[in-house]
Amino acid sequence: TGPLGLESIQLDSPEWTSDRARHYEISRKWYRNALVVDNSRAWPGAGLRASAPDLVRLVSGLGTGHLIGRDSLERTLTPQVLPGGTANPQNYALGWRLGQTKKFLGGHESYRVAHHGGVSSGSSAFVLYFPDQSFAVTVLANSRTGSGPLGDLAFDIAEPFMAKIVSERSVEVSGTR
């Protein structure tokens, strides 16, 4: 399980096991079983499966230094540059889309955010990471809803936790704790 205690992350296979959720496709508001796909061809980039808690542990653990050093983490959070030296318009880094959000605490401060979403046959996922707070939210769905709605849900879930994290850290910084 390693330094973060990850137990569920494994190479995906088309076999259904009792610990695996069924996957569904939505068609005209009807649900049907999704086609079984052999994701072994995608093991290097997308052929893994994991529980939401383990994904949160993995992503939140990136900032601890147990998996990669802080310099390496910052390199993965640096937008890739196009030929000619210009930044890519999607603000895409190594596996992350990057941005800033003012969604929290009345929009007075801006927070650095990295995220990535994806879909597969009958499933969707969205990972939201706040690297400066070492905080992550993961939303998984066993239907192909798309990562857009899951991203909105991830930000909604993150909001009360970010408010608590930011307020606790401001108390620590002011020295009153």
N, C-alpha and C positions, 0 to 999 in steps of 0.2 A: 504493500500500500504506500510505501515511501513517506517522505516528510510531511505530507499534507493529509494522510489518511484516506486517500482516494480508493474506493473499492469497486465502483461500478463501471469505470471507464474501460472499454474493451473494443477490439476490432469488431465491426459489424458483420453479420452474416444473415442470409435470408431465412434461416431456421427460426421458427417462433418458439420461445421458451416461456414458462409460466411467469417469469419476472419481467416480461416485456409487454408493453401496452400494445393493443391492437391499433393499427393505423387505418384512417378513413379518408376518403375523398368526398367532397361535398359537390353534388350536382343538382341544381334546381331545388335547393333546400332539402334534399334527401342525402342521407349518408349511406355510403357503400364501402365495403372493405377495399382498401387500397391494394393495388397490384404489388406483389412481392418483388423487390428489386435486390439484386446481388450487388451490394456496395463494396465488395472486396476490390473492385477496380479503382475505388476512390480512397483506399486506406491512407494514402499520403496526405490528402487534403480534406476529406469529408466522410470517410468511411468508418468513423468511430461512433459509439453510442455511450451514453452516460446518463446518470440521474441529474436532475436539476441541482440538488445539494452538492454533488461532487463537482459540477461545473462552477458553482459559486466558490467552493473551496479552492479549486484550481485557479480561477481568475483572480480572486482576492489574494491568493497566495503569491501571485507574481511579484507584488511589492515587498514581500518579506525577505527576499534574497536567498530563500531556500532552494529555489528552482533555477533562477538566473540572476546575475548581478544587476544592480540598478542601472549601470551604463548600458547593458544589453537590453534591459526593459525599455529604456528611453529610445534606443535605436529602433525597437519594434513599434514605438509610438511616434516615429518621425515620418511625415508624409514622404512618399517616394517622389523623386524628381524625374521629370520627363527629359528626353534628349533635348539639349539646348538649355537645360538648367531651370526650366520653369516648373512650378509646383503642379501636380496633377489636379484637375478640377474637382475630382471626387474627394480630395483630401484623404486618399487611401494610403495606409502604411502597411506594414507586414501583417496582414490578417485583420486589420482594424480600419474602420472609418473613423476619422477624428473630428472633433468639434468642440464647441463651447456651449454651455447651456446656462441660462439665467432663470430656469424654471422654478428654482427653489428659493425659499425665504423672501418672497415678495419681489424677486428679480433684481435685488440690489447688488449681488455679486455674480461673477461668471465662474463656472466650474468646468474644468477640462474633462472631456468625456471621450471614451472610445467604445465602439459598438460593432457588432457584426450579427447579421441575421442570415438565415438560410432556410431552404425548403428541400424536402425530398418526397418521395412517393408516400403520401399520407401523413406527413409530419412537417412541423415548422419549429424554428428555434430563433431566439434572440438573446444575445448576451450584451449587457450594458455594464461598463466598467468605468469607475471614477478613480484613475490612477493616483491622484494626489491624496485621496482618502482611503486607498486600498479597499474599496467597497465595490461589490458587484451584485447584479441582479440577473437571473436567468429565467426566461419563460419558455417552456416547452409545450407544444400542443400535438396531440396525436391525430391531427387533421391538417390538410394543406391550406391553412388560413392565410398564409403569407406572413412575412416578417414585419410588415408595416403595422398591422394591428397589435402584434406582440410587442413591438417597440414602444408603442403608445402605452400599453399596459405596463411594461417594464419601468418607464419613467413615472407612471402613477404609483407603482409599488415603491420605487426608490424615494419618492418625495418625503414621506415622514421620517424615514431612516436617515436621509441626508440632512434634514433639519436637525435631528438629534446629534449626528456626528459633528456637524459644523458648530452647533451651539456648545457641545462639550469641548471641542478643540479651542474655541474662542475663550472659554473659561480657563483652560489650561494655559493658554498663551498670556492671558492677562495676569496670571499668577495668583488668582484667588482660590485656586483649588488646593 
